[in-house]
Amino acid sequence: MSTILLSGAIAVAAIAFLAIMSTVFVGQEVAKSNDPVEFSTNTHLEGFDITAEDQKLRDELSYRWINLSEGVSADDCKKVEGDMCLTNFHYHGCCKSKPRFVYLRTVTALNGRQYTLAPAQAFSTETCEQLPYCDLQCECTLVDNMVRGHTETEEFVWFLLPSCCKCMS
């Protein structure tokens, strides 16, 4: 009986120790930042750089088949088969958009300060164009999304990027 109690006490102590240590390490990580917009240094920047090959693959993956009767211009088709069009344009409301990447060097973070970003960071956005035949009372515009970039001083900053095409009335 005492062996079971001793084993249980050791298990509880081990769990408590792990909980305290994880709280301390998380607290240390959060304490590295004086600014709620900036985050701790991370030298492993997965997903920020995009190669020409990645860009080509992304472009190929953005193509989809849609029906030409949806008001699609045949000029926007990479390939036409019957009444179907292979295109990377998206039609929504009165808008026509297409995915693309932008490369920024200077941004204004959510805290209002200017930052210089580390080079070669690709940020996803899209083109946004009003369709001429639309009878809806709306205007196509890019709406801001909050994105995270890596600065030259190895900080992360959050900023707004006009990147989502919407039909706004």
N, C-alpha and C positions, 0 to 999 in steps of 0.2 A: 504494500500500500504506500509506504513512504517513498519507494522508487518511482511510482507513478506520479506522486505529488512533486517530487524533485524534478522529474522530466518535464512536467507541466510548467513548473516555475521557470525552468531554463528556457523553454519555448516562449513563454510570455516575455521574459527578459530579452530574448533575441529579437522578437517582434518589436518591442518597445525601442530597443537600440536602433534597429533599422529605420523605424519611423522618425526618431530624433535625428539621425544622420541625414536622411533624405530631406527633412525640413531645414537643417542647417545648410546643406549644399544648395538647395533651391534658394534659400534666403541670401546666400553669398552671391549667387548668380544675379538675382534681382538687385542686390545692393551695388553692383558694378555700374549701374546706370543712374545718373543724376536726373536724367530727362525721361519722362514717361514715353516719349516718342522714340528714343534711341534704345537699342537693345545690345546685349553683350556681344563681344567679338566672336566670330565663328569663321575660322580659316577654311572650312570645308563648305564651299559655296555651290552646293548642288542646284542645278536648274537655272542658274543665272546666265551662263554663257550659251550661245547657240551658234553652231557651226553652219557653214553653207549647206552641208549635207543634211543637217537637222532641219534647216529652213526648207529645203527642197522636199523632204519627207513630210513636213508639216503642211506644205502647200498641196501635195498629192492627197493627203488624208482629208483635206477640207473639201474635196470634190464630192458631190452627191448627185443622184439622178432626181430630177423634178419634171413635172408635166409642163410642156410648152403652153398649154391652155391657161396657165396661172399668170399670164401676162409677161412671161419671161422673154427677153429679147434673144433671138437666135445668135446675135453677136456675142452674148455672154456665155455661149456654150463652147466647151472644149470639143464636144462630140455630140451629134444628134443621131438618135435611132428612133425612127417613127415619130411619135409625139413626145418623146422623152429627151431631155437635155442634161448632159453631164456638165455641171457648173460648180464653181466655188463661191458664187454669190448667194446671199441669203436674202429672201424677199419677205418683208414683214410690214404690215400696215402700208404706208406710203413710201417705205424706205427700202433701199437696196444696200447691202453691206457686204464686205469681204474681209476675212481675217488678214492681219498683217502684223509685223513686229516693228517696234521703234527702238532706237538706241539713244538714250539721254545721257548728258554729261552733268547738267546742273538742274537741280530740282528745289522746290520750296516744300519743306517738310510740313507736317501737320502743326508743328510748333511755330511756324512762320519763318524759320531760319533757312537760309540758302545752304545747300550742300553740293559738293562735287562728287559725283558717283565714280566708282571704279570703272574702268573701261570694259567694253564688250558685254554689257548686260542687256539682254533683250527683254522687252516688255510687250506683252500681247495687247493689241488694240484692233481696231477695224476701220475700214473706210466707211463713210456714211453719205448716202446720196438720196435726194428726193426724187421720186418717180414722177414723170411729167403728167401722166394720165390720172393721177390720184384725185378723187373727189372728197376725201376726208379733210377736215379742217385741222391739219396738224403739220408740224414742221419737224423734219428729220434733224437730229442733233446728237452729238456724242455726249453721253452722260459720264460723270466721273466715277471711277472705281478706286478703292484704296489699294495701293500696291506697296511692296517693300523692296527697297534697293539697298545695295551695299556701297558705303562711301569709300573714298581713298584712304581714310583713317581707320578702316576696318570696323565701322559701326553700321548697324542696320537702321534705316530710317523709313518711316511710313510717309507716303505722299499720295496726292490725288492725281489720277491720270485719266483724261477724257478717253474712254476706251470702249464704250458700249453704245451702239447706235439704237436710238429710240425715236418713235413717232410721238412727239409731244404736242398736246393741244393747248 
